[in-house]
Amino acid sequence: GKVDAEESVSLSSEMPGTITKINVKTGDQVSKGQVLAETDARALQQSISDLETNAVLVNQLYEKQKALWDQKIGTEVQFLQAKTQKESLEKKLATLQEQVRMTKIISPINGTVDAVDIKLGQLTAPGMPAIRVINFSNLKIKADVAESYAAKVHKGDEVMVKFPDTNDTLTTKVSYS
């Protein structure tokens, strides 16, 4: 048989890029939501900075145009243009911020880092194995039983499991038959 984790995830970057930061090593305990590694996000950060600068002006123009429109001054077209420009900029900012989030490899579970398959400066892409996290608090032992013994093994039967690599044993009950 084999020991199998119910929660075992192999993580990869959601965005292609160069690994700029690795925050964990094999054996580290990690929490759900923890940033394990990051790829280069400088270009995205610069774009966000530029848009935020523009957002100040666009918001001021919108607020002024709205105040005029509320006083029945100006045209509806001017108000709608200012509103559309503001909303468009907000959507672009949200998109870039989501892309920055995607440059981070984040653990979806609590667990232990089982493998780190990336190095600083390495190029990575979605689907390339980067880091594996396993939750060792929820393990199962899965074993095959020969058909000739299948009728003799029942749920709740006590069994002794031997781990030859560690020279250890465990007594437990069968949870599936």
TAHU-V575413 format. One record per residue. N is the residue number from 1. RES is the residue in one small letter. SS is DSSP state (~ for helix, > for strand, _ for the rest). PHI is phi as a letter, one per 40 degrees, with the letter a starting at -180 (none if undefined). NEAR is the number of other ideal C-beta (glycine too) atoms within 8 Angstrom. Layout:
{{N & RES & SS & PHI & NEAR} {N & RES & SS & PHI & NEAR}}
This chain:
{{1 & g & _ & none & 7} {2 & k & > & a & 6} {3 & v & > & c & 8} {4 & d & > & b & 9} {5 & a & > & c & 11} {6 & e & _ & c & 8} {7 & e & _ & b & 9} {8 & s & > & a & 11} {9 & v & > & b & 11} {10 & s & > & b & 7} {11 & l & > & b & 13} {12 & s & _ & a & 12} {13 & s & _ & c & 15} {14 & e & _ & c & 6} {15 & m & _ & b & 9} {16 & p & _ & c & 8} {17 & g & > & i & 11} {18 & t & > & c & 9} {19 & i & > & c & 15} {20 & t & > & b & 8} {21 & k & > & a & 7} {22 & i & > & b & 11} {23 & n & _ & c & 8} {24 & v & _ & b & 10} {25 & k & _ & b & 7} {26 & t & _ & d & 7} {27 & g & _ & g & 5} {28 & d & _ & c & 8} {29 & q & > & c & 6} {30 & v & > & b & 12} {31 & s & _ & b & 7} {32 & k & _ & d & 7} {33 & g & _ & g & 5} {34 & q & _ & c & 9} {35 & v & > & c & 8} {36 & l & > & c & 15} {37 & a & > & a & 15} {38 & e & > & a & 12} {39 & t & > & b & 14} {40 & d & _ & c & 9} {41 & a & _ & b & 12} {42 & r & ~ & d & 6} {43 & a & ~ & c & 7} {44 & l & ~ & c & 11} {45 & q & ~ & c & 9} {46 & q & ~ & c & 8} {47 & s & ~ & c & 9} {48 & i & ~ & c & 12} {49 & s & ~ & d & 8} {50 & d & ~ & c & 8} {51 & l & ~ & c & 12} {52 & e & ~ & c & 9} {53 & t & ~ & c & 8} {54 & n & ~ & c & 9} {55 & a & ~ & c & 11} {56 & v & ~ & c & 8} {57 & l & ~ & c & 8} {58 & v & ~ & c & 12} {59 & n & ~ & c & 9} {60 & q & ~ & c & 8} {61 & l & ~ & c & 11} {62 & y & ~ & c & 12} {63 & e & ~ & c & 8} {64 & k & ~ & c & 8} {65 & q & ~ & c & 13} {66 & k & ~ & c & 11} {67 & a & ~ & c & 8} {68 & l & ~ & c & 11} {69 & w & ~ & c & 12} {70 & d & ~ & c & 6} {71 & q & _ & c & 6} {72 & k & _ & g & 4} {73 & i & _ & b & 5} {74 & g & _ & g & 7} {75 & t & _ & b & 5} {76 & e & ~ & c & 6} {77 & v & ~ & c & 6} {78 & q & ~ & c & 11} {79 & f & ~ & c & 13} {80 & l & ~ & c & 8} {81 & q & ~ & c & 8} {82 & a & ~ & c & 13} {83 & k & ~ & c & 11} {84 & t & ~ & c & 8} {85 & q & ~ & c & 11} {86 & k & ~ & c & 12} {87 & e & ~ & c & 8} {88 & s & ~ & c & 8} {89 & l & ~ & c & 12} {90 & e & ~ & c & 9} {91 & k & ~ & c & 8} {92 & k & ~ & c & 9} {93 & l & ~ & c & 12} {94 & a & ~ & c & 8} {95 & t & ~ & c & 8} {96 & l & ~ & c & 12} {97 & q & ~ & c & 9} {98 & e & ~ & c & 8} {99 & q & ~ & c & 11} {100 & v & ~ & c & 12} {101 & r & ~ & c & 7} {102 & m & _ & c & 9} {103 & t & _ & c & 14} {104 & k & > & b & 10} {105 & i & > & c & 11} {106 & i & > & b & 9} {107 & s & _ & c & 14} {108 & p & _ & c & 6} {109 & i & _ & b & 9} {110 & n & _ & c & 8} {111 & g & > & i & 13} {112 & t & > & b & 11} {113 & v & > & c & 15} {114 & d & > & c & 8} {115 & a & > & a & 8} {116 & v & > & b & 10} {117 & d & _ & b & 7} {118 & i & _ & b & 10} {119 & k & _ & b & 6} {120 & l & _ & d & 7} {121 & g & _ & g & 5} {122 & q & _ & c & 8} {123 & l & > & c & 7} {124 & t & > & b & 13} {125 & a & _ & a & 8} {126 & p & _ & d & 8} {127 & g & _ & g & 4} {128 & m & _ & c & 8} {129 & p & _ & d & 9} {130 & a & _ & b & 13} {131 & i & > & a & 15} {132 & r & > & b & 12} {133 & v & > & b & 15} {134 & i & > & b & 11} {135 & n & _ & c & 13} {136 & f & _ & c & 8} {137 & s & _ & c & 4} {138 & n & _ & b & 8} {139 & l & > & b & 9} {140 & k & > & b & 9} {141 & i & > & b & 10} {142 & k & > & b & 8} {143 & a & _ & b & 6} {144 & d & _ & c & 5} {145 & v & _ & b & 7} {146 & a & _ & d & 6} {147 & e & ~ & d & 5} {148 & s & ~ & c & 4} {149 & y & ~ & b & 8} {150 & a & ~ & d & 8} {151 & a & _ & c & 4} {152 & k & _ & c & 5} {153 & v & _ & b & 9} {154 & h & _ & b & 7} {155 & k & _ & d & 7} {156 & g & _ & g & 5} {157 & d & _ & c & 9} {158 & e & > & c & 7} {159 & v & > & b & 8} {160 & m & > & b & 7} {161 & v & > & b & 10} {162 & k & > & b & 6} {163 & f & > & b & 9} {164 & p & _ & c & 5} {165 & d & _ & c & 4} {166 & t & _ & b & 5} {167 & n & _ & f & 5} {168 & d & > & b & 6} {169 & t & > & b & 7} {170 & l & > & a & 7} {171 & t & > & b & 7} {172 & t & > & a & 8} {173 & k & > & b & 7} {174 & v & _ & c & 12} {175 & s & _ & b & 5} {176 & y & _ & b & 4} {177 & s & _ & b & 6}}
